[in-house]
Amino acid sequence: MPPEQERELRSQMLDSLISERLLTQYAEEGGLHLSESQIDQLIVNLPEFQDQDGKFSRELFRNRLSSAGFTPLAFRDQLRADMKRRQLQQGLAVSEFSLESEERRLAALQRQTRSFRHHALTVDDLESRPEASEEELQAYYEAHADDYQRPEQVKLAYVVLDREQMAEQADVSEQDLRDAWNAEAAEADRRVSHIMVRFGDQRTRQEAEARLEEVRQRLADGASFADLAAEYSDDTSTSDEGGDLGVISRGFFGEAFDEAAFSLGEGQVSDIVETDNGLHLIKVTELDRPSFEESRDRLARQVARKQVSTAFDDRAQRLIDESFAAEDLQSVAEELNLERKTTDWVSRQNVSGVLAEPGVMRQAFTRMCSRRASTARSSSSTRIAAWCCACSTTVKPRPCRSRKCARRWSRPFRRRRLAKRWRTRRTG
């Protein structure tokens, strides 16, 4: 995707998220409310969750949510928020109040008309290409000289310190890999079940808590969590499935739920947890993560990067210091046991790899870089940079200038001449 389109898409998405958040906030401040029974009725009536007979299918409901990355509880929260925003928008839309300026703009829009011209091209039109004389080409070139500029260019010498190359040489032991794998268990996705008891309209918080204490006692006596979920849970979308919420990641159900779920080992049950939906007992039924052998290569790269982080920072600082003090990069490369590389003529646009980073090109086209070595460093999402690069120009930079007029520039001229012929034929 071109950068311009990506920026436009990001801007549209940001505007949409801001509007959605403001509507949600306004709806909450306005006291808009949907009961649990209303949410249940909405879900049952959604055609996406109905079978061929038009009846609600619990299996279809769970499958559709799973494929979309939702859990039943998360979907209910999303549906509740959507319906609140819809209520607010409908209330504003049916308002009889409008400004005169709004009415004038609406009337003007409804009365707008459009006129346009069109012309169909045939195969003969495309095969008939007008030729241009040297004088016409020269005149066209001079009139459009800005289109034929050669950009400013430099020849560079550079030295790169690459963190990934250092990591490849790190010595990672089997115990290091095991320790890293065990540390990931606390953050691994996990399959959880829950028993939820609501309070508010039908029972007080104390009554809900007493109900879950009764569940905890029965669990201690050996009862099945799944059977108790079917008997006690107010989450009708999961109770028949033993309270199964599927595989979750951090952030699915909010901070309190995550804090409990991700502190449990496989098979463990939490204390009573309170969320906006009610009180919960949570059980981790399975840790969803690859085996140690499947994770070995990834863990080896991760541990190696961590091991070389300090050494990389030290060498990067040395590279920066040495490159500023040195008259050329050859001595810097020898001092740090790195390779000095060179380029042909390059502009800001026709480079790749490390040289394509904005920091490097910004330094490469400064006066300081033309006199002596300078450095640029790229920051990643972590504290440690991915690389450190020092560069200097090897010859005097070549400034921006016009290219010579040549026969190869005649193509845009022919296109314009052909377009003019078609316009003349159409209007004549």
Beta strands, then each sheet from edge to edge (+ up, - down):
strand 1: 149-150
strand 2: 156-162
strand 3: 189-197
strand 4: 244-248
strand 5: 273-275
strand 6: 278-288
strand 7: 340-342
strand 8: 374-378
strand 9: 387-393
strand 10: 401-402
sheet 1: 1+ 10-
sheet 2: 7+ 2- 9+ 8-
sheet 3: 4+ 3- 6+ 5-
end
